[in-house]
Amino acid sequence: MSRIHARPLTCPICATAFDGWVVLASPSRGPTTTDLRRFDDGEDPLPRQLNGCPGCGYTGEAPAFAEHAPDPERKVPGARATALFTPDDWEDAHDPTIADGPSASTLRALIGEHLTEHAATAAADPARRWEHHAQIVRWSGEGPLREADAWLRAAWMHDDAGRPDDAARVRRMSALAYLAGIAEKKWFARREDLVVVAYLLGELHRRLGEGEEAGKWFEQAVAWGEGHPGLTDLLALAQRQSTDPRDLV
C-alpha cells in the first residue's frame, strides 16, 4: 500500500510556496487494467504523485521541487520548444516542410508562455497536472517514452473524472509519443521495453476505437516478444486483446 504525506514545497521556477505531497509507492495487489494501470489497494497515489505549482504551472514529484529541481534557465532547443496539447500541434511541430521552427528558449520562459495561464486549474486537477508534466518532460529532454507515459496517466485521470473526450485526446498524444520513441530507437535499452510499448500502442488504439490498427500492434508485440521467457503473460494478454478485448486483466 502506498503512503501519501503532506509536504510544504517551494517552486523552483517562480518561488511560490504551497502545500504539496510526497508519495511513497509500494507494491499493490489491486486490479490491473489492460492499459497497465495497477490500482492501489489503498488510496490511489496517482492523483497526488505530481505536485502542481499554483503560481506558474510547473509540475513534478516532490524531489523535483527540492533536490532534483531543474535549472529554470536551462536552454530548451528549438525542436522541443513547442506546446503539444493536440495531435495537430504535434503534427505541426514535426512537419519537415516547416523550415523555421520555434527558436531556442528556457524552461522558465516556456512554462510562463504555455502553462502559467492554466496553473490554478492544473494545481487542482490531477489530469491537467499530468498534461503539464508531459510538456515539462518534453522540454527537459527526458525522451518520448517518458512523455508518452505522462500522457497515458493523464488519460487515466480524465477517465476517473468522467471526461471521455479529454481522455481520448491525450491517448492520441500518448500514442504519438510512443511512436516517436520507436522511430528514434535509442530510448530502448531492453527488448522487453519495446514489446511493452508495442502492446500499449495496441491498447491505446483499441480504446480509441481503432480496431485494425490495434490488431497490428498487438501482433507486433507478439512478434517482438516471441521466445522471451519474461513476457509470457504480456504476450498472452496481447493475443487475448486482439480477439476478446476487455478493460481489466
N, C-alpha and C positions, 0 to 999 in steps of 0.2 A: 504494500500500500504506500503510495506517495505521500509525502508530507509537505504542507504548504505553510510558510511562515511569513508574517508581515515584516517588512524591512524598509526603513527610510532610504530613499535614493536621491541622488542629485544628477541631473542630466549633464553629460559631458559636452553636449553641443551648445545648450543655451543656459546652463546653470540653474534651471528650475528645480526646486526641491519638492518632492511629493512622496506619498506613501505607496510603496510597491510591495512585491512579494519575491521570495526565493523558494523555488520548488526543488525538493529533494526526491528524485524519482527512484522507484524501486520496482522490481518485477511484479506483474499483476496477473491474477488468474481470471480477470474479467473476459467477456466475449470479444471476439475479433471480427471486424468487418472484412469483406472481400477486397477492399482497397487498403487493407493492412493497418487499420486503426484498432489498437488494443485499448479497450475501455478499462479504466482502473477499477479495482474492486472497492475503492473508497471514493473520495472526491476526485473528479476528473481534473488532472493537473493542467491540461492543455489551455483552458481559458486564462490561466494565470501564469503559464510558463513564460510568456512575454510580458514585459512591462512597457507601457507607453507613456512617454513624456507628454503631459497636457499642454506644455508650452510650445514645443516645436514639432512634435510628432515622431521623434526618434524612438525606436523600439529595440528591445533586446532582452535577453535573460539578465538576471541581477548582476552577474560579473561584467556584462557589457556596459554597466554604469559605474563600475569600480575598477578592479584590477585589469580587466580586459577592455577598457574603454578605448574607442578609436581616437585618432588624431582628427579633430574637426577640420583641420586644414589639409587633410590628405587629398592629394590630387586624384581625380577620377578621370580616366581617359575619355576622350570624346565618344568613342564607340560604346561606352557604358553609361554616358551621362544623359540618359533618357528615362522617362517615366512610362512604365508599361502597364497600364491599368485595363487595357482592352486588347484583344487579338489584333485589331487594326493598328494600335500603337506598336505592337511587336513587329508586324509586317513592315511598317514604315521604317522602323529603326534598323531592320535587317535587309532593306531593299538595296541591292548593289547598284541600282541606277541612280540612287541619291548620292551624288558625288560629295556634297558638303554636309557631313553630319554635324551634330552639336559640338561646340568647342569644349576642350577640357575644362573641368570645373573642380570645386572642392566639395567634400561631403557636406559641410555646413551649408554651402550655397544651394546644393540640390535639395537638401531637406527643407530649407526655407522656401524654395521655389515650388516644390511639389507636395510636401507633406504638412507643412505648418497650418495651412488653411483648414485641414481636417484633423488637427491634433486632438481637440477635445472629444470629437466623435470616436477616434481610434482609442483614446485612453479609456473610454467606457465600453468599447465593443471589441471582444476578442477577435472576431473575424477581420475587422479593419486593422487591428494590430498586426495580424499575420500578413495582411496585404502590404502594410507598410514595411514589414520585415522582409518580405520578398524583394522590395525595391532596395532596401539597405544592403541586403546580401549581394544584389547585383552590383550596386555602386562600390561595394567593398572588395569585389573581385573574388568572392568565395566560390564562384562557379555555378553553372546552370543546374546542377543536380540539387544543390542546397536551395537554390532559388525555387526549383520545382517543388521540393518538399514543403517550403513555406506556403506556396500557392495551394498545395493539396490540403494543408492544415487549415488554411483559410476556408476552403470548401467545406471541410468538416464543421467548422464553426458556423458558417452560413446555414448548413443543414440543420444544426441544432437550433438556430434562430428562426427556422421556417422560411428561409429566403431562397427558394429553388433557382430563381433566375440568377442571383448573385453566385450561388454555388456552381451553376453551370459555367458562368463567365470565368471564374477563377480555375475551374477544372481545365478549361481550354488553355489558360495561361500555364498551368502546370504541365500539360501535355507538350506545349511548345517548348518549354524549358527542358524537359526530359529529352525531347528530340534533338535540341541543340547540344546537349551533353553527349548523346550518342554520336552525333556528327563530328564532334571535336575529339572524341575517343580518349583524350588524355586524362579525363576525370575518373576513369575506371582503373583501380588498382587490382581488382579481383574479378574473375569471370562471373562469380555469383552476383555481384552488384549489377552487372549488365543484365543478367537474367531477371533480377527483381524489377529493374526499370522497364524492361520489355513487358513483363507481366502487368506492371502498373499502367503502362500505356494501354494495354488491352482493357483493363478495368476502367480507366478513365473514359475511353471511347464507348465502352458498354454503357456506362452511366450517363453518357451524353446522347444515347440512343443511336449510336453509330455502330451497328452490329457487325457489318462486314469488316470495317477497319479494326474493330475489337478482335475479331477472329484471327486476323492476320498477325496481330501482336501476341495473342495467346500462343499461336503456332510458333512464332519466332522465339518466344520464351522457352518453349519445349525443345526446340531445335538447339538453341544455345546452351541449354542446361542439361542436355542428354548425357547420361553417364556420370554426372556429378552426384556423389552419394549424399551430400548435404542438402540437396534441393528436391528430394523425392516428394515431400509434402507440397511444396510450391508448384511443382510441375503437375502433380495430380489435380491441384486446385485450378491451374490454368486449363487443363483439359475439361474439367467439370464446368468451368465458367463459360466455355465456348459452346457447350451443349445443353447445360442445365443451370443457367445462371441464378445466383442468389445474392443477397446482400450481406449475409453472415457466413463465416467459415463453418 
